[in-house]
Amino acid sequence: MDRIRIRGGKPLHGTIEISGAKNSALKLMAASLLTEDALVLSRAPRLRDSRFLGQLLAHLGVEVEEQAGSKLRLQAASIADPYAPYDLVRKMRASFNVLGPLIAREGRAKVSLPGGCAIGARPVNLHLEALEALGAEIELEEGYVLAKAPAGGLTGARIVFPMVSVGATEHAMLAAVLAKGETVLENCAREPEIADLAECLNAMGAKVEGAGEAEIRIEGVDRLHGAEWSVVPDRIETGTYAIAAAAAGGEVILKDALAAHNHALWRALGLAGVEVREGENSVTIKREGALKPVDIQTEPFPGFPTDTQAQFMALMTLADGASIIRETIFENRFMHVPELSRLGADIQVRGNEAVVRGPSTLRGAPVMATDLRASVSLVIAGLAAEGDTVVNRIYHLDRGFERLEDKLSACGADIVRESE
């Protein structure tokens, strides 16, 4: 099992190239099930999560080929068997999104329910209710979803989500593009990854309008064809390296970043005393002076993203004063607090709020990652800490960050990966 060792206290200077978005690439990979032709994704991140999904797609009969230049070629010329077993689905929740495409294309599917999630319950009932609204007959049996489309296939419907859900919005889109007639989705999530999925589906011949807004309209088509698509830049990776530069100090250019996808974070960093310069395809982060405390509350896009909450909390341990971090998306997303405290942070949790008092003098220590975003918050704290910080269980980190230690070391960080 690998670990990461960081010797802190070194400012960051240089350029970091932003990879394709994990949260978009996974749904784009699932979209390959909707056509017999090849879907070629450029800027596809090489991550544990994408490789897990690749294994499941290969099990279903998809030809999965990693090509040079961060390209990924997927071709589902035929579906061997629309069955996704527990051993493959349990490794990553996004694997569950093969259900809708399998029903839409094959008319039937047997897919394991996803496993538990460390940061919250994440129920899939909204996914299943959307598929039922499209006409799918669904039964739950021994931990599996057994689904079947009517003889004539899925039919368009009006679906009103009772709460905003990124996964359910995407899942309904993946099924509705091959349904007969029009589907109207209301109270949709508005994340950039949803718009990216819609634009890719349209490049494959789908008719999706309104993605990125609260209402999405989909006119079903008989079939989709292959396409080439470039995965949208990862706004969470962008935000993470921005916060890392703010914590360590220095000046970093985030190349291939879309500034418009992180306005809530840029505002918070600006209030903290960090200089943010937005370019056409880049963002520059510079921090020289002391940090100021900032209160944040996580919200669905375009609000402050829950996936950068842990990173921002690590930054606020260095600010001069008290900050309040309020988490409204996931109920268990403060598991990084005990580990940040091991480094010297002063954080008190009360319900869904954490009060961070600083500035703390962080000192290196062995710490343990508990989930993807928590793991990188410990890396950020380690960059600012005195001495050596060793982050264990970094398989969490490898789920969502491509070549993290290489990108940071190229900017002057003293960070290495070690094998136990």
Salt bridges, closest charged atoms under 4 A:
ASP2 OD2 - ARG417 NH1 3.35
ASP37 OD2 - ARG223 NH2 3.49
ASP49 OD2 - LYS22 NZ 3.19
ASP49 OD1 - ARG399 NE 2.92
GLU63 OE2 - ARG73 NH1 3.40
GLU66 OE1 - ARG46 NE 3.47
GLU66 OE2 - ARG51 NE 3.03
ASP87 OD1 - ARG90 NE 3.71
GLU106 OE2 - ARG105 NE 3.72
GLU170 OE1 - LYS27 NZ 2.37
GLU182 OE1 - ARG217 NH1 3.26
GLU186 OE2 - ARG158 NH1 2.08
GLU193 OE2 - ARG235 NE 2.79
GLU215 OE2 - ARG217 NE 3.13
GLU237 OE2 - LYS407 NZ 2.77
GLU251 OE2 - ARG277 NH2 2.75
GLU275 OE2 - ARG277 NH1 2.66
GLU278 OE1 - HIS263 NE2 3.49
GLU288 OE2 - LYS286 NZ 3.62
ASP307 OD1 - ARG333 NH1 2.80
ASP307 OD2 - ARG373 NH2 3.74
GLU353 OE2 - ARG326 NH2 2.45
GLU353 OE1 - ARG350 NE 3.41
GLU386 OE1 - ARG363 NE 3.70
ASP388 OD2 - ARG5 NH1 3.49
ASP388 OD1 - ARG7 NE 2.72
ASP398 OD1 - ARG417 NH2 2.80
GLU405 OE2 - ARG417 NE 2.61
GLU418 OE1 - ARG3 NE 3.07
GLU418 OE2 - ARG5 NE 2.80
